[in-house]
Amino acid sequence: MVENLHPAFLTMAHEMKNPLCLMKATLQLMQLDCPLEFSSKIHLLLSEVDRMNGLLSDLLDLKKAEKAMLQPLCLAKLMEEMPSLFEGMALEKDLELCLDVQRKIPLILGDEQRLKQMLMNLIKNAFEASYPGGKVFLSVCCKDPDWVEIQVADTGIGLSEMEQMELFRPFFTTKSYGTGLGLAIVQQIIWAHGGEISVQSRPNEGSLFTVLLPVERYGSTLPCN
């Protein structure tokens, strides 16, 4: 996946962010003083600059996701942060985020920031796929002595079999917006932790993403909650 991105391309992506930031700042200043007839054109240019910045950020995140600084981590505590982080989005979209954290979740070896990014990407996708008034379900449990299982489920638009086959391929998207890199980043983060991800879905019946992460073997075996 990431190995297909030439290092020179990633360097170029990093270097392009500085001029794009300068372009955005200049356009914002122009927007303050421009004649009314040019305002919509500048707004369009600003939205395109933001779109390019998003694409470059996702490309760089895809590369960063290969690496993880692993240390004993309590997944339950990380999961419990999610409802407050998505409170605004839930209100805006008239959705409910339902959290189910099993007691006595064992520690894993994980990179907190990378796993937080993974969770937020999955939950954000679930919100975007859901109908107003629906629910998004987030759960974590000890699958067996070796694996902790995270599930993110929605009751939204669902995915066809063909879409599920392509879902983690970079630049593939079922949306009319976005870069198509969010789930590729999710998969890369999970692989960097020695884990696995799978999806079950049907059109108009929602989607269920299941993440398995290995239990921490060499340090504390005490549960984190």
C-alpha positions as CSV (number, residue, x, y, z in Angstrom):
1,M,0.0,0.0,0.0
2,V,2.3,2.8,1.3
3,E,5.3,1.2,-0.4
4,N,3.6,2.2,-3.7
5,L,4.1,5.9,-2.9
6,H,7.5,7.0,-4.0
7,P,9.5,8.8,-1.3
8,A,10.0,11.7,-3.6
9,F,6.2,12.0,-3.9
10,L,5.8,12.2,-0.2
11,T,8.6,14.8,0.1
12,M,6.8,16.8,-2.6
13,A,3.5,16.5,-0.7
14,H,5.2,17.9,2.4
15,E,6.8,20.8,0.5
16,M,3.5,21.7,-1.1
17,K,1.8,22.4,2.2
18,N,3.7,25.6,2.8
19,P,2.8,27.4,-0.4
20,L,-0.8,26.3,0.0
21,C,-1.0,27.8,3.5
22,L,0.4,31.1,2.0
23,M,-2.2,30.9,-0.8
24,K,-5.0,30.4,1.7
25,A,-3.8,33.4,3.9
26,T,-3.6,35.6,0.8
27,L,-7.0,34.6,-0.5
28,Q,-8.5,35.3,3.0
29,L,-7.0,38.8,3.0
30,M,-8.3,39.4,-0.6
31,Q,-11.8,38.3,0.5
32,L,-12.0,41.0,3.1
33,D,-11.6,43.8,0.5
34,C,-12.7,42.4,-2.8
35,P,-15.7,43.6,-4.7
36,L,-18.9,41.6,-4.1
37,E,-18.9,40.1,-7.6
38,F,-15.5,38.4,-6.9
39,S,-16.4,37.0,-3.4
40,S,-17.9,33.7,-4.7
41,K,-14.9,33.1,-6.9
42,I,-12.5,33.6,-4.0
43,H,-14.7,31.3,-1.8
44,L,-14.4,28.6,-4.5
45,L,-10.6,29.0,-4.6
46,L,-10.4,28.8,-0.8
47,S,-12.5,25.5,-0.8
48,E,-10.1,24.1,-3.4
49,V,-7.1,25.1,-1.3
50,D,-8.6,23.3,1.7
51,R,-9.4,20.3,-0.4
52,M,-5.7,20.1,-1.6
53,N,-4.5,20.6,2.0
54,G,-6.7,17.7,3.1
55,L,-5.4,15.4,0.4
56,L,-1.7,16.2,1.2
57,S,-2.4,15.8,5.0
58,D,-4.0,12.4,4.3
59,L,-1.1,11.3,2.2
60,L,1.4,12.2,4.9
61,D,-0.8,10.5,7.5
62,L,-0.8,7.3,5.4
63,K,3.0,7.2,5.6
64,K,3.1,8.1,9.3
65,A,0.6,5.3,10.0
66,E,3.3,2.7,9.1
67,K,5.0,3.5,12.4
68,A,3.7,3.2,15.9
69,M,5.3,3.9,19.3
70,L,4.0,1.0,21.3
71,Q,3.5,1.0,25.0
72,P,1.0,-0.5,27.4
73,L,-2.3,1.2,26.8
74,C,-5.8,1.1,28.3
75,L,-8.2,0.9,25.3
76,A,-11.3,1.4,27.6
77,K,-10.2,4.8,28.7
78,L,-9.5,5.8,25.1
79,M,-12.9,4.6,24.0
80,E,-14.7,6.5,26.8
81,E,-13.3,9.8,25.3
82,M,-15.2,9.3,22.0
83,P,-18.7,10.4,23.0
84,S,-17.6,13.8,24.1
85,L,-15.4,14.3,21.0
86,F,-18.4,13.6,18.7
87,E,-21.0,15.4,20.8
88,G,-21.2,18.3,18.4
89,M,-21.3,16.1,15.3
90,A,-24.0,14.0,16.9
91,L,-26.2,17.1,17.6
92,E,-25.6,18.4,14.1
93,K,-26.6,15.2,12.4
94,D,-29.3,14.1,14.9
95,L,-27.5,10.9,15.8
96,E,-26.7,9.0,19.0
97,L,-23.3,7.4,19.7
98,C,-23.9,4.4,22.0
99,L,-20.8,3.2,23.9
100,D,-20.4,-0.3,25.4
101,V,-17.2,-1.0,27.2
102,Q,-16.8,-4.5,28.7
103,R,-15.3,-4.6,32.2
104,K,-11.8,-6.0,32.7
105,I,-10.4,-5.1,29.3
106,P,-6.7,-6.2,29.3
107,L,-4.0,-3.8,28.3
108,I,-2.6,-3.8,24.8
109,L,0.6,-2.5,23.3
110,G,-0.4,0.6,21.4
111,D,0.3,4.1,20.1
112,E,-2.4,6.2,21.8
113,Q,-2.4,9.0,19.1
114,R,-2.5,6.5,16.2
115,L,-5.3,4.4,17.8
116,K,-7.2,7.6,18.6
117,Q,-6.9,8.6,14.9
118,M,-8.1,5.1,13.9
119,L,-11.2,5.3,16.1
120,M,-12.1,8.8,15.1
121,N,-11.9,7.9,11.4
122,L,-14.1,4.9,11.8
123,I,-16.7,6.8,13.9
124,K,-16.7,9.7,11.5
125,N,-17.4,7.4,8.6
126,A,-20.2,5.8,10.5
127,F,-21.7,9.2,11.3
128,E,-21.5,10.2,7.6
129,A,-23.1,6.9,6.5
130,S,-26.0,7.2,8.9
131,Y,-29.5,8.6,8.5
132,P,-30.8,11.4,10.8
133,G,-32.3,10.0,13.9
134,G,-30.1,6.9,13.7
135,K,-27.5,5.4,16.1
136,V,-23.8,4.6,15.9
137,F,-22.6,1.8,18.1
138,L,-19.1,1.6,19.6
139,S,-18.0,-1.3,21.7
140,V,-14.9,-3.0,23.0
141,C,-14.5,-6.4,24.6
142,C,-11.9,-9.1,25.3
143,K,-12.5,-11.5,22.4
144,D,-10.3,-14.2,23.9
145,P,-7.1,-14.3,26.0
146,D,-5.1,-13.0,23.0
147,W,-7.2,-10.4,21.3
148,V,-9.2,-7.3,22.2
149,E,-12.1,-6.6,19.8
150,I,-13.4,-3.1,18.8
151,Q,-16.6,-2.8,16.8
152,V,-18.1,0.3,15.1
153,A,-21.5,-0.2,13.7
154,D,-24.1,2.0,12.0
155,T,-27.6,1.5,10.6
156,G,-26.9,3.7,7.6
157,I,-26.6,3.3,3.8
158,G,-24.5,0.2,3.9
159,L,-22.1,-1.1,1.2
160,S,-22.3,-3.4,-1.8
161,E,-20.0,-6.5,-2.0
162,M,-17.9,-4.7,-4.7
163,E,-17.5,-1.6,-2.5
164,Q,-16.4,-3.8,0.5
165,M,-13.7,-5.4,-1.7
166,E,-12.3,-2.0,-2.6
167,L,-12.9,-0.2,0.7
168,F,-9.3,-0.1,2.0
169,R,-7.7,0.7,-1.3
170,P,-6.1,4.2,-1.3
171,F,-8.2,6.8,-3.1
172,F,-11.3,4.6,-3.3
173,T,-14.4,6.4,-1.9
174,T,-18.1,5.9,-2.0
175,K,-18.7,9.6,-1.2
176,S,-18.9,12.6,-3.4
177,Y,-16.2,14.3,-1.3
178,G,-13.1,13.4,0.6
179,T,-9.8,11.9,-0.5
180,G,-10.5,8.2,-0.2
181,L,-7.5,7.7,2.2
182,G,-9.3,7.6,5.6
183,L,-9.8,3.8,5.7
184,A,-6.4,3.1,4.1
185,I,-4.9,5.0,7.0
186,V,-7.1,3.1,9.5
187,Q,-5.9,-0.2,8.0
188,Q,-2.3,0.8,8.1
189,I,-2.5,1.9,11.7
190,I,-4.1,-1.5,12.7
191,W,-1.4,-3.4,10.7
192,A,1.3,-1.4,12.5
193,H,-0.2,-2.8,15.8
194,G,-0.2,-6.4,14.6
195,G,-4.0,-6.3,14.3
196,E,-6.7,-7.0,11.8
197,I,-9.8,-5.2,10.4
198,S,-12.8,-6.6,8.6
199,V,-16.2,-5.2,7.5
200,Q,-19.7,-6.7,7.2
201,S,-22.3,-4.7,5.3
202,R,-25.4,-4.8,3.2
203,P,-27.0,-1.9,1.2
204,N,-29.5,0.0,3.3
205,E,-28.8,-2.2,6.3
206,G,-25.7,-0.5,7.7
207,S,-22.1,-1.6,8.3
208,L,-20.1,-3.3,11.0
209,F,-16.4,-2.7,11.2
210,T,-14.5,-5.1,13.5
211,V,-10.9,-4.4,14.7
212,L,-8.8,-7.1,16.5
213,L,-5.7,-5.9,18.5
214,P,-3.3,-8.3,20.3
215,V,-3.3,-8.2,24.1
216,E,-0.1,-7.0,25.7
217,R,1.9,-10.1,26.6
218,Y,5.1,-9.1,28.4
219,G,4.1,-6.4,30.9
220,S,1.2,-6.0,33.3
221,T,-1.6,-8.5,32.7
222,L,-4.0,-6.6,35.0
223,P,-7.2,-5.3,33.5
224,C,-7.2,-1.5,32.8
225,N,-10.7,-0.9,34.2
